Each structure stands twice: as C-alpha cells, then as structure tokens.
Amino acid sequence: MSTGTTARENCADAIARGSATVVEHDGRISGCATVIGFFGHAVGETSEDVKALIAAAKEFAGPGFLLPTRNGELFRWCLANGLRVTQPMTLMTRGLYNEPAGAFLPSILY
C-alpha cells in the first residue's frame, strides 16, 4: 500500500494492541484498520478493501466513524447497508495536505 510510513506504524501499534483488522486480496494485505471508529483509521488500496474492513467490524468505536463523502462509491455503499449520517464534519489541516492514495477513513487522532 502506498499510504505512508505513519499509517504502517499506526497499524503496527494496533496489531500489538490486538485491535487491528486487515483485509487480504490475492495473497497480500491490501488494507488495514486500527479500529473502525472515531478515534481509529483505516486505509485500503480500493474502496472494496475499506468496505471489507467496515463489514468485518464487530462494533464502531465511539460515536461512529469518519467517512470522506468525496468517495461517493463508499458513501453510497454505507447508506445502502443501513448506516446513516449523524454529524457532518469538515476535514481541515494545517500546512501541506496530501490525500492518501486509495480509500481511507480518517481519524481525529492521527
């Protein structure tokens, strides 16, 4: 995955805590989630990878999870599967921002 060192380190920390989830495609890891929730994040090479991570979640930690609505395919899939928008928010950053390659669920912590 081309999601950067930080995402790999955060997933490694989540693996050590026992809270990580990964998705495998064609014999290799194509997505990882620290936890599906407000304070966790997930990355995948494709929207299908992130869908698998969301679908595999036993629960959503905290008040739900953050989903960039610019990923219309993933947003529509969530709505079609019974998830609902409860709190629209705006992603803001200080300094240079590089959107991750692939699909992702951001976190308020990372």
HUSULTA-V787156 format. One record per helix or strand of 2 or more residues. SS is the DSSP state (H for helix, E for strand). FROM is the first residue (numbers start at 1). TO is the last residue. If there is no record, write none. Layout:
<<SS/FROM/TO> <SS/FROM/TO>>
This chain:
<<H/5/17> <E/21/25> <E/28/33> <E/42/44> <H/47/56> <H/72/80> <E/103/105>>
